[in-house]
Amino acid sequence: MGFGLKWRKWIGGCIRKIPFSVLINGTSCGKFTSEKGLRQGDPVSPFVFLLVSEVLSMMFAKSTEVGWLGGFSVKQNGTKLSHLQFADDTLVFLDADIRQVQYLKYTLLSFEMASGLSTNFQKSNLFAVGEVEDLDTLAAVMGCSFEGFPVIYLGLPLGDKTNTISKWDKVLEICGVRLASWKRGLSKAGKLTLIKSVLLSIPVYYFSLFMAPQSVIKQIEKSIRDFLWHDGDNGKKHYWVNWGKVGEPLDHGGLGIRRLKLMNKSILSKWCWRLGRERDSLWLILSLRNMGYLTLGGELESLRLPMELVYGRT
């Protein structure tokens, strides 16, 4: 990757020659050197991992260049997309060709021998886009399982083009689990802190990509109201302050609890801002092609895109 010898020695020293010491009753009992390299939690570990994962990315790019792996062109005479990486998760695009599956496994095994980072094939999945014959055979060659769309990938539904309430079941489930785990008897100030710092942050990930149905908003807000005003589940419940007043800022006499509907719209509105500033970005080109607004030659077919992209089918 072009790093100098001196720099490589520095990194090697950080990995192989770090002394450790254990305190017993407040007293150090000597030093020892780790034989397994960096451990989880080491501040250097994320930076070294990024460098190593860049090597894997270069291997995929080279394999695509020589024709070993498939990939697809984002637009005519444009970037050819072979893979996407997010932290330690990698998505590779292949043709329905058993040789490409074999080359992919060979690339991953070669990377494992060079870096020591192994791929867990049992936790890997093969997804078919469209009609693919002998998908089970391809998965057997790879040593992994295969699934169909829609599927949950990185916490979000992949391939689900509907805006049904069932898409939000996971968010509602997490909210319910968090509320059930918090002990009763908390003060109003303690409950308010948990609501603002934890509960309102749970749906943000989904809010950044989908417009939440009104029924989901009402269900989450009802859970928040019940938790804020009541200590038990029995008996008639009274909400002592109007919810509209509770959502007002502190300097206006409210409690500063954000209104979920407005928060959802404001987060999605950022895509409109990015749409005007990132006209040639990968996410925009793929979104346009998926929605039928962009031809293979790269020409826009409609100017009504922004509102539908943000508030409609995406």
Disulfide bonds with the S-S distance in Angstrom:
none
